[in-house]
Amino acid sequence: MRDEPNSVLRRLRVHPSTEFADTLRKEITDGTWSPGTVRRSGELARRFGTTPHVISKTLQQLRDEGLVATRAGGGGGVTPCGTTPSKWQERARKNDIADTIRKRISDGTYPIGELLPSITALSKEFGVARSTISLALKPLKDGGILTSAGPIARYGTVVAQLIPSEACPQPGTGRAHTDCGQVPDADRERGLFHA
């Protein structure tokens, strides 16, 4: 039984993602797509008239070859390897945000018993999504440094204790002061902190 000409062509045909990868590879090597220039996968899908799935396979090929770097999310995209785009450098990530908030708590910028700026305000300040701020605050909440405020404090996130430093006495070595991470008793009685 003979193969029909169309079925032979179908088996020999190269997947579109390989063709698109070849085109993008050429643009990277000849400098048309310069390092630091970010393109979005949706933009590439429209350009090649294909689906996001095919573009994903295309980018996977280029990533495997070490030609492109990708980053998901609102500040993400695809860029040729070699330099990090300025828009990626400017985007604070959750670990950087958590470190900044820890520093602000320890230096007194965010004092004990006070509400933190809202998640919306922090997301605007750091240029990230609200979910990134929530993820950055989670370890601080888990560690007891931050807590959720009740209705008396208009809801929000409150600094429950300072981050321990060398200046603060360790438990069992004497009386700790409120500026060393202890929750003031008056605030605890007013219901600003959860036990």
C-alpha positions as CSV (number, residue, x, y, z in Angstrom):
1,M,0.0,0.0,0.0
2,R,1.4,3.3,-1.0
3,D,1.5,6.4,1.1
4,E,-0.6,9.3,-0.1
5,P,1.5,12.4,-1.0
6,N,-0.2,14.5,1.6
7,S,0.6,12.1,4.5
8,V,4.3,11.9,3.4
9,L,4.4,15.7,3.5
10,R,2.7,15.8,6.8
11,R,5.3,13.5,8.3
12,L,8.2,15.4,6.8
13,R,6.8,18.8,7.8
14,V,8.7,20.8,10.4
15,H,6.8,22.0,13.5
16,P,6.0,25.7,13.3
17,S,7.7,26.3,16.6
18,T,11.0,25.3,15.0
19,E,10.5,27.7,12.1
20,F,9.7,30.5,14.5
21,A,12.7,29.7,16.6
22,D,14.9,29.8,13.5
23,T,13.5,33.3,12.7
24,L,14.0,34.6,16.2
25,R,17.5,33.0,16.5
26,K,18.5,34.8,13.3
27,E,17.2,38.2,14.7
28,I,19.2,37.6,17.9
29,T,22.5,36.8,16.1
30,D,22.3,39.6,13.5
31,G,21.4,42.2,16.2
32,T,17.8,42.9,14.9
33,W,16.6,41.8,18.4
34,S,19.1,43.5,20.7
35,P,19.9,42.4,24.2
36,G,17.8,44.1,26.8
37,T,14.8,44.5,24.5
38,V,11.8,42.8,25.9
39,R,9.1,41.2,23.8
40,R,5.9,39.7,25.1
41,S,4.8,36.2,24.1
42,G,1.4,37.6,23.1
43,E,3.1,40.0,20.8
44,L,5.1,37.1,19.2
45,A,1.9,35.0,18.8
46,R,0.2,37.9,16.9
47,R,3.3,38.5,14.8
48,F,3.6,34.9,13.7
49,G,-0.2,34.4,13.6
50,T,-0.1,31.4,15.9
51,T,-1.2,30.2,19.3
52,P,0.4,30.9,22.7
53,H,1.1,27.2,23.0
54,V,3.3,27.2,19.8
55,I,5.1,30.4,21.0
56,S,5.7,28.7,24.4
57,K,7.4,25.7,22.5
58,T,9.4,28.2,20.4
59,L,10.7,30.0,23.5
60,Q,11.4,26.8,25.2
61,Q,13.7,25.8,22.3
62,L,15.5,29.2,22.6
63,R,15.8,29.0,26.4
64,D,17.3,25.5,26.1
65,E,19.9,26.9,23.8
66,G,20.6,29.7,26.2
67,L,19.6,32.4,23.7
68,V,16.7,34.0,25.6
69,A,15.7,34.6,29.2
70,T,12.0,34.8,30.2
71,R,10.2,36.2,33.1
72,A,6.5,35.7,33.9
73,G,4.0,38.3,35.1
74,G,3.3,41.9,34.5
75,G,6.9,42.9,34.5
76,G,8.0,39.9,32.4
77,G,8.5,39.0,28.8
78,V,11.3,37.5,26.7
79,T,14.7,39.0,26.0
80,P,17.9,37.8,24.4
81,C,20.4,36.6,27.0
82,G,23.4,38.9,27.7
83,T,22.0,41.8,29.7
84,T,19.1,42.2,32.1
85,P,16.5,44.7,30.8
86,S,16.3,47.8,32.9
87,K,12.5,47.2,33.4
88,W,13.4,43.8,35.0
89,Q,16.1,45.4,37.2
90,E,13.7,48.0,38.4
91,R,11.0,45.5,39.4
92,A,11.4,44.6,43.0
93,R,10.8,41.0,43.7
94,K,9.1,39.6,46.8
95,N,12.4,38.8,48.7
96,D,13.7,42.4,48.1
97,I,10.4,43.7,49.3
98,A,10.4,41.5,52.4
99,D,14.0,42.7,53.2
100,T,13.0,46.3,52.8
101,I,10.0,46.0,55.1
102,R,12.2,44.1,57.7
103,K,14.6,47.0,57.5
104,R,11.9,49.6,57.9
105,I,10.5,47.7,61.0
106,S,13.9,47.4,62.6
107,D,14.8,51.1,62.0
108,G,11.5,52.3,63.3
109,T,10.0,53.6,60.1
110,Y,7.1,51.2,60.8
111,P,6.7,51.4,64.6
112,I,5.1,48.7,66.8
113,G,1.4,48.9,66.9
114,E,1.1,51.0,63.8
115,L,-0.6,49.9,60.6
116,L,1.6,49.2,57.6
117,P,0.7,51.1,54.4
118,S,-2.0,49.2,52.5
119,I,-1.1,46.4,50.1
120,T,-2.3,48.7,47.2
121,A,0.0,51.5,48.4
122,L,3.0,49.1,48.7
123,S,2.3,47.5,45.3
124,K,2.4,51.0,43.7
125,E,5.6,51.9,45.7
126,F,7.4,48.8,44.6
127,G,5.9,48.5,41.1
128,V,4.6,45.0,41.6
129,A,1.2,43.2,41.8
130,R,-0.7,43.1,45.0
131,S,-0.2,39.4,45.1
132,T,3.6,39.9,45.2
133,I,3.2,42.2,48.2
134,S,1.0,39.5,50.0
135,L,3.7,36.9,49.3
136,A,6.4,39.2,50.6
137,L,4.5,39.9,53.8
138,K,3.6,36.2,54.5
139,P,6.9,35.1,56.1
140,L,6.8,38.2,58.3
141,K,3.3,37.3,59.4
142,D,4.3,33.7,59.9
143,G,7.2,34.8,62.1
144,G,4.9,36.9,64.3
145,I,6.5,40.2,63.2
146,L,3.3,41.3,61.5
147,T,-0.2,40.5,62.4
148,S,-3.7,41.2,61.0
149,A,-5.5,44.1,62.7
150,G,-9.0,43.7,64.0
151,P,-12.0,46.0,63.3
152,I,-10.8,48.4,66.0
153,A,-7.7,49.2,63.9
154,R,-9.7,49.5,60.7
155,Y,-8.3,46.2,59.4
156,G,-5.0,45.9,57.7
157,T,-1.5,44.7,58.8
158,V,0.1,45.9,62.1
159,V,3.7,45.6,63.3
160,A,3.4,43.2,66.2
161,Q,7.1,43.1,67.2
162,L,10.4,44.5,66.1
163,I,13.0,42.4,64.4
164,P,15.5,41.3,67.0
165,S,18.8,43.1,66.9
166,E,22.0,43.0,69.0
167,A,20.8,46.1,71.0
168,C,17.8,44.2,72.3
169,P,18.1,41.9,75.3
170,Q,17.5,38.2,74.7
171,P,14.7,36.5,76.5
172,G,15.6,35.5,80.0
173,T,18.4,38.0,80.3
174,G,16.4,40.8,81.9
175,R,13.5,43.0,81.2
176,A,12.9,43.7,77.5
177,H,11.7,47.1,76.4
178,T,8.9,47.8,74.0
179,D,11.3,49.2,71.5
180,C,13.0,45.8,71.3
181,G,10.1,43.9,69.8
182,Q,7.6,43.4,72.7
183,V,4.0,44.3,72.1
184,P,2.9,47.0,74.6
185,D,0.4,45.7,77.1
186,A,-2.0,48.7,76.6
187,D,-2.2,47.9,72.9
188,R,-2.7,44.2,73.5
189,E,-5.6,45.1,75.9
190,R,-7.2,47.4,73.3
191,G,-7.4,44.4,70.9
192,L,-4.9,45.6,68.3
193,F,-3.0,42.3,68.5
194,H,-4.1,38.7,68.3
195,A,-2.6,36.3,70.7
